[in-house]
Amino acid sequence: MIIENIDGGKSFDWGKTSEDYAKYRDIYPQEFYDYILNLGLCRDGQQVLDLGTGTGVLPRNMYKYGAHWTAADIAENQIAQAKELAAEAGMDITFFASKAEDVDYPENTFDVITACQCIWYFNNDVTPEHFAKMLKPGGKFLILYMGWLPYEDPIAGKSEEIIRKLNPSWTAYGDTVHPVWVPDQYLEYFDLLSREEFRVDIPFTREGWHGRMRACRGVGASMSPENLAKWDAEHMEMLEREAEETFPVKHYCSIAQLQVKK
């Protein structure tokens, strides 16, 4: 995938991170899922479409709350991992590989569409009208995000420094608590009902944080094998020097709820 305003147009491939993604990116806290449930969404027989699903973290973790999930991702390797994990857990989730722009269901099919950690990868000149048509009257679109806080958390900050040293074109650094991005194009087809941020501390082991960072866009999805090997060595050495065996990393969640215009 190449997007001009992301990483200076450098290509990245989430499929290269799929094994790490499946093992280390299932990290959202219960507060994240409770927030969605308290909106009355993704539960109790609702038809939900998750786009940019990755390894299916959102539908797999929310499956027990009773929604019927369909999920797509552009990377076939991600979908393969999602299918395997869901099958192991005995979950009936429909997964398939597709760009968000190409997902095609009849009008009025879904109660909710979710986009977790991925809104900036969509062609947002196309998706708002497309999503609105697939939603039922009054249907909801959730834009979901969780990020670490490098200026507040020393381990997160040092991890970013190593990524930037080996991949200077990476642009996803320096996050601070702020509202998740709602592209203006959506406001033609949706009303913005709510947008909220809240802080969370996520526990990690050294291995868990190392794997989570390796599964990010700036590392496993885009580094050359040579730089990835350098990153592995330098990042783990930093963790052994700076971090306890288990430690929390400061994060924040940011969630926007939109509703199809009447």
C-alpha positions in Angstrom: 0.0 0.0 0.0 1.2 3.5 -0.9 -0.5 6.6 0.4 1.1 9.9 -0.6 0.6 11.7 2.8 1.6 8.7 4.9 5.3 8.0 5.5 6.3 10.2 2.6 4.7 7.8 0.2 6.9 4.9 1.3 5.1 1.5 0.7 4.0 -0.7 3.6 2.4 -4.1 3.7 0.3 -5.2 6.8 0.5 -8.8 5.5 4.2 -8.8 6.5 3.2 -8.3 10.1 0.4 -10.8 10.3 2.0 -13.3 12.6 3.1 -10.6 15.0 -0.2 -8.8 14.7 -2.1 -11.9 15.6 0.1 -12.6 18.6 0.8 -9.1 20.0 -1.9 -6.6 18.8 -4.9 -8.0 20.8 -4.3 -5.4 23.5 -7.5 -3.2 23.8 -8.6 -3.0 27.5 -12.1 -3.8 28.6 -12.8 -0.1 29.0 -12.5 0.2 25.2 -15.1 -2.5 24.6 -17.4 -1.2 27.4 -17.5 2.2 25.8 -18.8 0.7 22.6 -21.3 -1.4 24.5 -22.5 1.6 26.5 -23.4 3.3 23.2 -25.7 0.4 22.6 -23.7 -0.8 19.7 -22.1 -4.1 18.5 -24.4 -6.2 20.6 -27.7 -8.0 20.8 -28.3 -9.3 17.3 -27.1 -6.2 15.5 -25.5 -6.7 12.0 -22.0 -5.2 12.2 -19.4 -4.7 9.4 -15.8 -4.2 10.6 -13.6 -2.7 7.9 -9.8 -2.7 8.1 -10.3 -5.6 10.6 -6.7 -6.8 10.6 -6.7 -10.1 12.4 -10.2 -9.5 13.6 -9.4 -8.2 17.0 -12.6 -6.1 17.4 -15.1 -8.7 16.2 -13.4 -11.6 18.0 -13.4 -9.7 21.3 -17.0 -8.4 21.0 -18.4 -11.6 19.6 -19.7 -12.7 23.0 -22.0 -9.7 23.2 -24.3 -11.1 20.5 -23.8 -9.1 17.3 -23.5 -10.8 14.0 -20.1 -9.8 12.5 -18.8 -9.5 9.0 -15.2 -8.2 8.6 -12.8 -7.3 5.8 -9.2 -6.3 5.4 -7.1 -5.5 2.4 -4.3 -7.9 3.4 -5.0 -11.6 2.7 -2.5 -12.7 5.3 -4.4 -10.7 8.0 -7.6 -12.4 7.0 -6.0 -15.8 7.1 -4.9 -15.1 10.7 -8.4 -13.8 11.6 -10.1 -16.9 10.2 -7.7 -19.2 12.1 -8.2 -17.4 15.4 -11.9 -17.2 15.1 -12.1 -20.9 14.1 -10.0 -21.9 17.1 -12.5 -20.0 19.4 -15.5 -21.5 17.7 -16.8 -18.1 16.4 -19.0 -17.7 13.4 -17.6 -14.6 11.8 -17.5 -13.9 8.1 -14.0 -12.7 7.1 -12.9 -11.8 3.6 -10.0 -9.9 1.9 -11.1 -6.6 0.3 -10.4 -2.9 0.2 -12.9 -1.0 2.2 -14.0 0.9 -1.0 -14.8 -2.4 -2.7 -16.9 -4.0 0.0 -20.3 -4.3 -1.5 -23.6 -5.2 0.3 -27.1 -4.2 -0.5 -28.6 -1.0 0.9 -29.9 -1.2 4.5 -27.8 -4.3 5.4 -25.9 -3.2 8.6 -26.8 -1.6 11.9 -23.2 -0.6 12.5 -20.0 -0.1 10.6 -16.7 0.1 12.5 -13.3 1.3 11.4 -10.6 0.7 14.1 -7.1 2.1 13.6 -7.6 2.5 9.9 -9.7 5.6 8.8 -6.7 7.3 7.3 -6.1 4.4 4.9 -9.5 4.7 3.2 -10.3 6.7 0.1 -12.5 9.1 2.1 -13.8 10.7 -1.1 -15.5 7.4 -1.9 -16.3 5.7 1.4 -18.8 8.0 3.2 -21.6 7.7 0.6 -20.8 4.0 0.2 -20.9 3.3 3.9 -24.1 5.3 4.4 -25.9 3.3 1.7 -25.0 -0.1 3.3 -26.3 1.1 6.7 -29.9 0.9 7.8 -31.8 4.1 8.5 -30.3 5.5 11.7 -27.3 3.2 11.3 -24.1 4.1 13.1 -20.5 4.5 11.9 -17.8 4.2 14.6 -14.3 5.5 14.1 -12.0 3.9 16.8 -8.5 4.5 17.8 -6.0 3.7 20.6 -2.4 5.0 20.7 0.6 5.2 23.0 1.7 8.5 24.5 5.5 8.9 23.8 5.8 12.3 25.5 4.3 10.9 28.7 5.7 7.4 28.7 9.5 7.0 28.6 9.5 3.5 27.1 7.1 4.5 24.3 9.3 7.5 23.6 12.5 5.5 23.4 10.7 2.9 21.2 9.8 5.7 18.8 13.3 7.0 18.7 14.7 3.7 17.5 12.0 3.4 14.8 12.8 6.9 13.6 16.5 6.2 13.5 16.0 3.2 11.2 13.0 4.4 9.3 13.1 8.2 9.1 10.2 8.4 6.7 7.8 7.0 9.3 5.2 9.7 10.3 3.1 8.0 13.0 5.2 9.4 15.9 4.6 12.0 18.5 1.0 11.3 19.4 -0.8 13.2 22.1 -4.3 12.9 23.4 -6.7 14.4 20.8 -10.0 13.7 19.1 -9.9 10.9 16.5 -9.9 12.2 12.9 -13.4 12.4 11.3 -12.8 13.3 7.6 -15.0 16.2 6.5 -16.4 14.2 3.7 -18.4 12.1 6.2 -20.3 15.0 7.4 -22.3 15.2 4.2 -23.8 11.8 4.8 -23.5 11.5 8.6 -24.2 13.5 11.8 -21.4 13.5 14.4 -23.2 12.3 17.6 -20.2 12.1 19.9 -16.5 12.1 20.1 -14.6 11.3 23.3 -11.1 10.5 24.5 -10.0 8.7 27.7 -6.7 7.5 29.1 -5.7 3.9 29.7 -2.6 2.1 31.0 -1.9 -1.1 29.0 0.2 -3.8 30.7 3.0 -5.4 28.7 5.9 -7.8 29.1 9.1 -6.9 27.4 8.3 -9.5 24.7 4.8 -8.2 24.4 5.8 -4.6 23.9 8.6 -5.6 21.5 6.1 -7.6 19.4 3.5 -4.9 19.5 6.0 -2.4 18.2 7.3 -4.7 15.6 3.7 -5.2 14.3 3.4 -1.4 13.7 3.5 0.3 10.3 6.9 1.8 10.8 8.6 -1.5 11.6 7.4 -4.9 10.4 5.2 -3.5 7.7 7.8 -1.3 6.0 11.4 -2.0 7.1 13.9 -3.9 5.0 15.0 -7.3 6.4 18.4 -5.7 7.3 16.9 -2.8 9.2 14.3 -5.0 10.8 17.1 -7.2 12.2 18.9 -4.0 13.5 15.6 -2.8 15.1 15.0 -6.2 16.8 18.4 -6.1 18.4 18.5 -2.5 19.4 14.9 -2.3 20.6 15.2 -5.5 22.8 18.5 -4.2 24.2 16.8 -1.0 25.2 13.9 -2.9 26.9 16.3 -5.1 28.8 18.2 -2.0 30.0 15.2 0.4 30.6 12.1 -1.7 31.4 11.1 -4.1 34.1 10.0 -7.6 32.9 6.4 -6.3 33.2 5.4 -2.7 32.9 2.4 -0.4 31.9 2.5 1.8 28.8 0.4 5.0 28.8 -2.2 5.0 26.0 -5.4 6.8 25.2 -8.6 5.8 23.4 -10.5 8.1 21.0 -13.9 7.2 19.6 -16.2 9.0 17.3 -19.9 8.0 16.8 -21.6 9.1 13.6 -25.2 8.4 12.4 -26.6 8.3 8.9 -28.4 11.5 8.1 -32.2 11.2 7.9 
